[in-house]
Amino acid sequence: IGLDWINKLSIPGFQSVYFVNIMLSPVTLGWIGRLAASLLAIIGTTRYGVGLYAWRSAEGLEKPKYTVIQKLSDGVELRKYESYLIAETSVPKDGLSEAGSNGFRTCAGYIFGKNKPQEKMAMTAPVRVSGSSSSENKKPLSTFARIFGGAETKTKVSFVIGSKYSLSSAPRPLDDKVSVKQVPSHYLAATKFSGPPPSDKRIQKERTRIDSALKEANLKPKSGEETFVYGYHDPFITPNLLRKNEVGVLVEK
């Protein structure tokens, strides 16, 4: 039997009630639920696939060369790094996320062509965030300031520059906030862990682990307040389970 007779009824609201009843029927609700589940599954699969591709791409990026020379307690590694170049900027922000994102954009501009001769350079890893203490600063410090240096000290964000360049051949930055520097060979005590970009609290926890391991091994940090945070993957696309983070401290050797 056709449904044309419904349109001929003059009962106010009958047609809309009939439509609502159809939409709320178990069969219709089940169909909508299956459709929504299918769409979510497609979105999730696509998201994970794109994230996995981003992770694989990052894994293939050039990184500074180092050798693990000693395994310390609590998963801390003592590494010896070879010298490498960085493009560095300073950001006057009291907070890792804001400082890191602002500094990232500035350094990325240099890598992607804001240089002379407007050369698009190959991406590398990791993105480095660090800070130095101010011995003259006597004011109470926030968690971030204690980890990354005094409140009067700017946070440093830097990109590694590919090994095909030297200090003299690297493109010259057009932004005066970016400088190209040679990082000398050095020893670094580091921890590594997966997850999103670490919070200040997590960084402090990793720094405490490193300090305890160094003390147990009769080693000393080269700079008492300076802490390095290395991020090897993007913070948005790569799944947190696959993201690699490191916290490090320079060591006297």
Sequence and secondary structure as in RCSB ss.txt:
>XXXX:A:sequence
IGLDWINKLSIPGFQSVYFVNIMLSPVTLGWIGRLAASLLAIIGTTRYGVGLYAWRSAEGLEKPKYTVIQKLSDG
VELRKYESYLIAETSVPKDGLSEAGSNGFRTCAGYIFGKNKPQEKMAMTAPVRVSGSSSSENKKPLSTFARIFGG
AETKTKVSFVIGSKYSLSSAPRPLDDKVSVKQVPSHYLAATKFSGPPPSDKRIQKERTRIDSALKEANLKPKSGE
ETFVYGYHDPFITPNLLRKNEVGVLVEK
>XXXX:A:secstr
  SHHHHH   TTHHHHHHHHHHTSHHHHHHHHHHHHHHHHHHHHHHHHHHHHHHHHHHTSB   EEEEEE GGG
 EEEEE  EEEEEEEE  SSHHHHHHHHHHHHHHHHTT EET      BS EEEEE   TT  S   HHHHHH  
TTS EEEEEEE TT  TTTS EESSTT EEEEE  EEEEEEEEESSS  HHHHHHHHHHHHHHHHHTT  BSSSS
 EEEEE S SSSS TTT EEEEEEEB  
